[in-house]
Amino acid sequence: MPPFVIAIIVILIVHYFLAIATIFVLMKDKGLVKAIIPWNLVILLVPVLGPCAYWIYKLFARKK
């Protein structure tokens, strides 16, 4: 199996668990409202960077 295929598989596995954890926290923070739809799309459609973007947003949004 080529190394890039293994890398893609590993990235998608990491993204799966990261996305589930991030969406769980998002639902706990904001509940079920229409405002979370864009965040859900970013978290699910952008591998690894989507969940990281939400965690960074959450880190800075809490301090205000």
N, C-alpha and C positions, 0 to 999 in steps of 0.2 A: 504494500500500500504506500503510495507517495506521501512524503512528509507534509505537504500542504493539505492533503485530505485529513490527515490525523489532526493537524492544527485547527482546521475548520470544525471538526467534530468536537474537539476540546473546547473551543470558543463557544460553540452553541450549547454545550452541556453547562458551562459556567454561566452563560447568559440565561439559561432556563431557570436555574436556582436563584440567581440574582434578581431576575424579573419577578419571580413569584414572591420573594421576600420584599421587594420594593413595592409591589402592588398591594401586598398585605398591609404594609405600613401606610401607604397612601390611603387605603380604604379606612384604616383606623383613625388617621388624622382628619380626613375631610368627610367621611361618610359617602353615601351614594348621591352625588350631585352632578349636574352636567359639566361643571367646571373641571372635573377630573378626566373627562374624555380625552382632551389633548395629551395629558400626561400619560394616560394609558397607551395611547398610540405611540408616543415617543419611547416609552419603556419597552414596549413589545416589539417595535419595528426596527429599532436601532440597537443592534447587538452590543452589549456591554456598556457602550457610551450612554445609552438611554437611561438605564438605572443609575449610572454614576452622575448624570446630569441632575436627576431628581434628588439624590443624596446631597449634592453640592448646593442645590437650591434650598433644600430643607435646612442645611447647616447655616446658611446666611439669612434665611427668612425668619428663623427663630430669634436671632439676635436683635432684630428691629423692635 
